[in-house]
Amino acid sequence: MSHKINIRPTTGVYATYKNLRYEPWSAIAEFVDNSTQSYFDNAEELKKLDNFKRLSISVIYERKPDGKDELIIRDNAYGMEFADFERAIKIDKPPKNTNGRNEFGMGLKTAACWFGTHWTVQSTQLGSEYRYVANVDVKHLSETSEEEVDYEIFEAEPKQHGTTITIKILNKKISGARTIGKVKALLASIYREDLRSGEISINYNGDELVFEDAEIYKDAQSDGSLKEWKKDVDFSVEHEGQELQVRGFIAIRQKASLQEAGLALLRRHRVIIGGIDQNYRPKELFGDSNSFAFQRVFGELHMDKWPVTQAKDNFDWNNEGLEEKFIVKLKEEMRELKTKAEKIRVRQKASSVDIVKQAVEELKSAGLIDNPKVTFSEEQVAVPPVELGDPDVDCEDCDSSVILEGPKSSFISLDRKGTHYDFTVNFDDYTTQWVLIKQEQNVYRITLNMKHPFFKPLINDSKFIAVMTKFVLSMAIAEIESIQMSDDGKIDPSDIRMKMNGLLEESLMIKE
């Protein structure tokens, strides 16, 4: 039997919600807020059930061949009896508990209307004998100005509980690997605290969401101990007669990241500002995007009493300079960590196999050599030990040249203009000599010093090592051919330079 919910006098407002400033993840978060708050309010009763292990929220996006995609959000939370069910449909009915995540009582309606023009809510509360189903046709309400929404009542088992929202005729679709990936990553970020607890699971099309915590930077101290660069913070900002508390931590990331560094600002244990490419990084605190602090400093700050916007995607802190006050306090809290982050340098790693192969392939592509073959020895380049046992570790004021990994020696055979050549290329460290080229019978032995001080800071870039290897191979060929062209085995100082110029010009002509 069909029943009616009177939604007067705001029937036309539903149609305007499609113009709200939402993103797919922030709109879905409105439904997740309702599900999680229902669980928090009734967790004790739910945990008494034999078959209840944890709150499970499923976000299901169904792509249809005819383009009529559907979005479904399903949970096994406490569910709604009629009073709450009616409140969820009507605009002017906020929840009884305004201290939770669904404090405004608008999220379900606004998010559902933003996503699509037809949506259905069905819910049954634990212990109830009834299941309620309401259908909202936004376009129909807007065109007819009707004041009522149809709903139906069905019998239910008292042990049944949960809510399902189905949205059809979508205004906004979720498509493309990048968008889907971002939705999943940001939902995991927003509800990181819930996921960490183990009491709540969220999945998107069957993929369970996981939030990966960043590793905190550690370094060795003079007494031999390891220091973790993390600071607990707890301060308040005075605003309009209130003390707004901020608590949490700020730290330095072990691995720098343009996308993931920065602060996540939480309220009531869910992120308001934060996530990949969404973290809070005002220039006054973090500097420009190329600064080390911008890429290293991160943290989580809980701001439970701070005012937020209706969409809960930002703090409402533009009045009376609230954000400016926050930044002033935070700047002092970050000072030591920011200073430390600016001093950390990263040691890049490079593969000797990749470097040699790249150099040979580029010489072949340039037309300077033919039929190249490369093999590698088993002897590995000696990687210097580091304090933390990780050759990729960051260090302060250390030798920041590239860490070369892989075989120490390679054997290269090639042809050039009908002449066959054999080379061995060795990577080694010398205190004074940059490169040695020595003929041993019919093989030319090249030894490269990858850490010669003359080439700093170029040797801090792995790309330069590949260029230098290619240059040295070219120079060795130029030197050999200069000797072969000499009548008495003596080389004029300008011969090798002229030969190198010829090789470069030859390379350009062949490319053209």
C-alpha positions in Angstrom: 0.0 0.0 0.0 1.3 3.5 -1.0 1.6 6.2 1.6 2.6 9.9 1.5 5.3 12.0 3.1 4.4 15.7 2.9 7.5 17.7 1.9 5.8 21.1 1.6 6.8 23.8 0.9 10.2 23.1 -0.7 9.4 20.8 -3.5 11.2 22.9 -6.1 14.4 23.1 -4.1 15.3 19.4 -4.8 15.9 20.2 -8.5 18.4 23.0 -7.6 20.7 20.6 -5.7 22.3 19.3 -8.9 24.1 22.6 -9.1 25.8 22.3 -5.7 29.6 22.3 -5.5 30.3 18.7 -5.0 32.9 16.2 -6.2 31.9 12.5 -6.6 33.9 11.6 -3.5 32.5 14.4 -1.3 28.9 13.5 -2.4 29.4 9.8 -1.7 30.9 10.9 1.7 27.5 12.3 2.6 26.0 8.8 2.5 28.9 7.3 4.3 28.5 9.9 7.1 25.0 8.8 7.6 25.9 5.1 7.7 28.9 5.6 10.1 26.9 7.9 12.4 24.1 5.3 12.6 26.7 2.8 13.6 28.3 5.0 16.2 24.9 5.8 17.8 23.9 2.2 18.1 27.2 0.2 18.1 26.5 -1.6 21.4 23.2 -3.1 20.1 24.7 -4.1 16.8 27.8 -5.8 18.4 25.5 -8.0 20.4 24.3 -9.7 17.2 25.9 -13.0 16.4 26.2 -12.3 12.7 27.4 -8.7 13.0 31.2 -8.5 12.6 31.7 -4.9 11.6 29.9 -2.0 9.8 30.1 -2.7 6.1 29.4 0.0 3.5 29.3 -0.9 -0.1 29.4 1.7 -2.9 28.3 0.1 -6.2 28.5 1.9 -9.5 26.7 -0.1 -12.2 27.5 0.8 -15.8 24.6 0.0 -18.1 24.9 -0.7 -21.9 22.2 1.8 -22.6 24.0 4.5 -20.6 21.5 4.5 -17.8 24.0 3.9 -15.0 23.0 3.5 -11.4 24.7 4.3 -8.1 23.9 2.2 -5.0 25.1 2.8 -1.5 24.3 -0.1 0.9 25.1 -0.5 4.6 24.3 -2.9 7.5 24.1 -0.1 10.1 21.2 0.3 12.6 18.7 1.4 10.0 15.7 3.8 10.4 12.3 3.7 11.9 9.6 5.9 10.4 10.4 9.1 12.3 14.1 9.0 11.1 13.1 7.8 7.7 10.7 10.7 7.2 13.4 13.1 8.5 15.8 11.7 5.9 13.4 12.6 3.0 12.2 16.0 4.2 14.5 19.1 3.8 13.6 21.0 7.0 14.1 18.1 9.4 17.6 18.0 11.0 18.6 14.9 13.0 18.1 14.8 16.8 21.9 14.5 17.3 23.6 17.5 15.8 26.9 16.6 17.3 27.5 13.8 14.8 28.7 13.6 11.2 25.2 14.2 9.8 24.7 17.3 11.8 22.9 19.4 9.1 20.4 16.7 8.1 20.8 17.6 4.5 23.5 15.3 3.1 21.4 12.4 1.9 19.0 14.7 0.0 21.5 17.1 -1.5 24.0 14.3 -2.6 21.3 12.1 -4.1 19.8 15.0 -6.0 23.3 16.1 -7.2 24.0 12.6 -8.5 20.6 11.9 -10.2 17.0 12.9 -10.8 15.4 9.7 -9.4 16.4 8.1 -6.1 15.1 5.5 -3.8 15.7 5.0 0.0 14.8 1.8 1.7 15.6 1.1 5.3 14.7 -1.1 8.2 15.7 -0.6 11.8 17.0 -3.4 14.1 14.1 -4.7 16.1 11.5 -3.2 13.8 8.7 -5.2 12.0 8.7 -2.8 9.1 10.8 -1.9 6.1 10.2 1.5 4.5 10.8 2.4 0.8 10.4 5.9 -0.6 10.9 7.0 -4.3 11.8 10.6 -5.1 11.4 11.8 -8.7 13.1 15.2 -8.6 12.1 16.1 -12.2 8.5 15.3 -11.5 8.4 17.3 -8.3 9.9 20.3 -10.0 7.5 20.2 -12.9 4.3 19.5 -10.9 5.1 21.3 -7.6 3.6 18.3 -5.8 4.0 18.4 -2.1 4.1 14.7 -1.3 6.5 11.8 -1.9 5.2 8.2 -2.1 6.5 5.6 0.3 5.6 2.0 1.0 5.7 -0.2 4.1 6.7 -3.9 4.0 7.0 -6.5 6.7 10.5 -7.2 8.0 12.2 -9.5 10.3 13.3 -7.9 13.6 16.9 -9.0 13.1 17.1 -7.2 9.8 18.8 -3.8 9.7 20.4 -1.4 7.3 19.8 1.1 4.5 20.1 1.1 0.8 20.0 4.1 -1.5 19.7 3.7 -5.2 20.2 6.6 -7.6 19.1 6.5 -11.3 19.0 8.8 -14.3 22.4 10.3 -13.2 23.4 13.9 -13.6 26.9 13.0 -12.7 28.6 9.8 -13.9 31.7 8.1 -12.5 33.8 6.9 -15.4 37.4 6.6 -16.4 40.2 4.8 -14.5 41.6 8.1 -13.2 38.4 9.4 -11.7 37.5 6.0 -10.2 40.9 5.7 -8.7 40.6 9.2 -7.2 37.2 8.4 -5.8 38.5 5.3 -4.1 41.7 7.0 -2.8 39.9 10.0 -1.4 37.2 8.0 0.3 39.9 5.9 1.9 41.6 9.1 3.0 38.4 10.8 4.4 37.6 7.7 6.5 41.1 6.7 7.4 40.3 6.7 11.1 37.3 4.4 10.6 39.3 2.0 8.4 42.2 2.0 10.9 39.8 1.0 13.7 38.9 -2.3 12.0 35.3 -1.8 13.0 34.3 -0.3 9.6 34.9 -1.5 6.1 34.1 0.5 2.9 34.3 -1.1 -0.5 33.9 0.3 -4.0 32.6 -2.2 -6.5 33.9 -5.0 -4.4 37.4 -3.5 -3.8 37.9 -2.9 -0.1 39.4 0.5 0.6 42.6 0.8 2.5 44.5 3.8 3.7 48.3 3.5 3.7 50.0 5.5 6.4 53.2 7.3 5.4 56.5 6.2 6.9 58.0 8.8 9.2 61.6 9.9 8.6 64.2 8.8 11.1 67.9 9.5 11.4 70.8 8.6 13.6 71.8 10.8 16.5 75.2 11.5 17.9 74.6 9.0 20.7 73.7 6.2 18.2 70.0 6.3 18.8 67.4 6.9 16.0 65.2 9.9 16.2 61.7 9.8 14.7 60.8 13.3 13.3 57.3 13.5 14.6 55.8 16.1 16.9 52.5 15.8 18.9 50.6 19.1 18.9 47.8 20.4 21.1 46.9 24.1 21.1 43.8 26.3 20.9 42.7 29.3 18.9 40.5 31.9 20.5 37.6 32.9 18.2 34.4 34.8 19.1 34.7 33.9 22.8 35.4 30.3 22.2 38.6 28.2 22.5 38.8 26.0 19.4 41.2 23.1 20.1 43.6 21.6 17.6 45.3 18.3 18.5 47.2 15.7 16.5 50.7 15.4 15.0 53.0 16.8 12.4 55.9 14.8 11.0 58.4 14.4 8.1 57.8 11.8 5.5 60.5 9.2 4.8 59.9 9.6 1.1 59.0 13.0 -0.4 55.8 13.3 -2.3 54.2 16.2 -4.1 50.8 14.6 -4.0 50.7 13.2 -0.5 52.6 15.6 1.7 50.7 18.3 3.6 48.2 18.3 6.5 45.0 16.4 6.8 42.5 18.4 8.8 39.9 16.2 10.5 36.6 16.8 12.4 34.8 14.2 14.3 37.3 11.6 13.1 36.7 12.2 9.4 38.8 14.3 7.0 37.4 17.7 6.0 40.5 18.8 4.1 43.0 16.2 2.9 43.9 13.3 0.6 45.9 13.0 -2.6 46.4 16.4 -4.1 43.9 17.8 -1.5 46.1 18.3 1.6 46.3 21.6 3.4 49.5 23.4 2.4 49.2 27.1 2.6 52.2 29.0 1.2 52.7 30.8 4.5 53.5 27.4 6.1 55.0 25.3 3.3 56.5 27.7 0.8 56.5 27.0 -2.9 55.9 23.5 -4.5 59.6 23.0 -5.1 60.5 23.4 -1.5 61.5 20.4 0.6 59.0 21.2 3.3 56.2 21.2 0.7 57.2 17.7 -0.3 58.1 16.3 3.1 56.0 17.7 6.0 52.7 16.0 6.7 50.4 15.4 9.6 46.9 14.9 10.9 45.1 17.6 13.0 41.8 17.0 14.7 39.6 20.1 14.9 36.3 18.7 16.3 34.7 22.0 17.4 35.6 24.1 14.3 32.8 25.2 12.0 32.5 23.6 8.6 30.6 24.3 5.4 27.4 22.5 4.6 29.1 20.2 2.2 31.8 19.4 4.9 34.5 19.8 2.3 36.1 22.9 4.0 36.1 24.8 7.2 34.0 27.9 7.6 36.8 30.0 8.8 36.7 33.2 6.7 35.1 35.3 9.4 37.2 37.3 11.8 40.4 36.0 10.4 40.0 32.5 11.9 42.2 30.8 9.3 44.9 33.4 9.7 45.0 32.8 13.5 45.3 29.1 12.8 48.2 29.6 10.5 50.0 31.8 13.0 49.8 29.1 15.7 50.7 26.3 13.3 53.7 28.1 12.0 55.4 28.0 15.4 54.5 24.3 15.8 56.0 23.5 12.4 59.2 25.5 12.7 61.7 22.8 13.8 60.2 20.1 11.4 60.3 22.5 8.5 63.9 23.5 9.1 64.9 19.8 9.3 62.9 19.0 6.1 64.8 21.7 4.2 68.2 20.0 5.1 67.3 16.5 3.9 68.7 15.3 0.6 67.8 12.2 -1.3 70.3 9.8 -2.8 69.0 8.7 -6.2 69.6 5.1 -7.4 70.6 4.1 -10.9 71.1 0.8 -12.6 74.4 0.1 -14.3 72.5 -2.2 -16.7 70.0 0.5 -17.7 72.8 3.1 -18.1 75.0 1.0 -20.5 72.0 -0.3 -22.5 70.7 3.2 -22.9 74.0 4.6 -24.0 74.6 1.8 -26.6 71.0 2.0 -27.9 71.3 5.8 -28.4 74.6 5.4 -30.3 72.9 2.8 -32.5 69.9 5.0 -33.1 72.2 7.9 -34.0 73.8 5.7 -36.7 77.3 5.8 -35.1 77.5 2.0 -34.4 75.9 -1.2 -35.8 75.2 -4.7 -34.4 75.8 -3.9 -30.7 75.8 -6.7 -28.2 76.0 -6.2 -24.4 76.7 -8.7 -21.7 77.3 -8.1 -18.0 79.6 -9.5 -15.4 78.4 -11.1 -12.1 80.5 -8.8 -10.0 78.3 -6.1 -8.4 79.1 -2.4 -7.9 80.0 -1.9 -4.2 77.2 0.0 -2.5 78.4 1.9 0.5 76.7 0.9 3.8 74.4 3.5 5.4 73.1 4.0 8.9 69.5 2.7 8.4 70.3 -0.2 6.2 68.6 1.2 3.2 70.7 2.4 0.2 67.8 4.7 -0.7 67.9 6.4 2.7 67.8 10.2 2.9 70.7 11.9 4.6 71.6 15.3 5.9 74.9 16.9 4.8 76.0 13.5 3.2 77.5 12.6 -0.1 74.4 13.0 -2.2 75.8 11.5 -5.4 73.8 8.8 -7.2 73.9 5.3 -5.8 74.9 3.0 -8.6 73.5 -0.6 -8.4 74.0 -3.6 -10.6 77.0 -5.3 -12.4 80.3 -3.5 -12.1 81.5 -4.4 -15.6 79.9 -4.8 -19.0 81.2 -6.2 -22.3 80.2 -4.4 -25.5 80.9 -5.6 -29.0 79.9 -3.4 -32.0 80.7 -2.6 -35.6 81.5 0.7 -37.0 82.0 1.3 -40.7 83.0 -2.3 -41.3 85.4 -2.5 -38.3 84.7 -4.6 -35.2 85.3 -3.3 -31.7 85.2 -4.9 -28.3 85.0 -2.8 -25.1 84.7 -3.5 -21.4 83.1 -0.7 -19.4 83.9 -0.6 -15.6 82.2 1.6 -13.1 84.6 2.4 -10.2 85.6 5.3 -7.9 89.0 7.1 -8.3 90.2 10.0 -6.3 91.8 11.9 -9.2 91.1 10.4 -12.6 87.7 10.8 -14.3 88.2 8.3 -17.1 90.8 5.7 -18.2 90.9 4.1 -21.7 93.4 1.3 -22.1 93.9 -1.2 -24.8 94.4 -4.8 -23.6 95.2 -6.9 -26.6 92.1 -6.5 -28.9 89.8 -5.2 -26.1 89.6 -1.6 -25.1 89.0 -1.2 -21.3 87.1 1.9 -20.2 87.0 2.8 -16.5 84.6 5.5 -15.4 84.8 7.4 -12.1 81.2 8.2 -11.3 82.1 10.4 -8.4 84.8 12.7 -9.7 84.5 16.0 -7.7 84.8 18.0 -10.9 81.3 16.9 -12.1 79.5 17.9 -8.9 76.5 18.6 -8.7 75.9 16.9 -12.1 76.7 13.4 -10.6 73.7 13.9 -8.3 71.5 13.3 -11.3 71.1 9.8 -12.6 70.3 11.1 -16.1 73.8 12.7 -16.4 75.5 9.4 -15.7 73.8 7.9 -18.8 74.9 10.9 -20.9 78.4 10.7 -19.6 78.6 7.0 -20.4 77.5 7.6 -24.0 80.0 10.5 -24.3 82.9 8.4 -23.1 82.1 5.6 -25.5 82.0 8.1 -28.3 85.3 9.6 -27.1 86.9 6.2 -27.0 85.9 5.5 -30.6 87.2 8.9 -31.6 90.5 8.2 -29.9 90.9 4.8 -31.5 90.0 6.0 -35.0 92.5 8.9 -34.6 95.3 6.5 -33.8 94.3 4.3 -36.7 94.4 7.3 -39.1 97.9 8.3 -37.9 100.9 7.2 -40.0 103.3 7.0 -37.1 100.9 6.2 -34.3 101.2 9.7 -32.9 98.1 11.9 -32.4 98.0 15.6 -32.9 96.2 17.4 -29.9 93.5 18.5 -32.3 92.9 15.1 -34.0 90.6 13.7 -31.3 88.6 16.9 -31.0 88.1 17.0 -34.8 87.1 13.3 -34.8 84.6 14.0 -32.0 83.2 16.9 -34.0 82.9 14.6 -37.0 81.1 11.9 -35.0 78.6 14.5 -33.7 78.0 15.9 -37.2 77.7 12.4 -38.6 75.1 11.6 -36.0 73.0 14.7 -36.8 73.2 14.0 -40.6 72.0 10.5 -40.2 69.1 11.6 -38.0 68.0 14.1 -40.6 
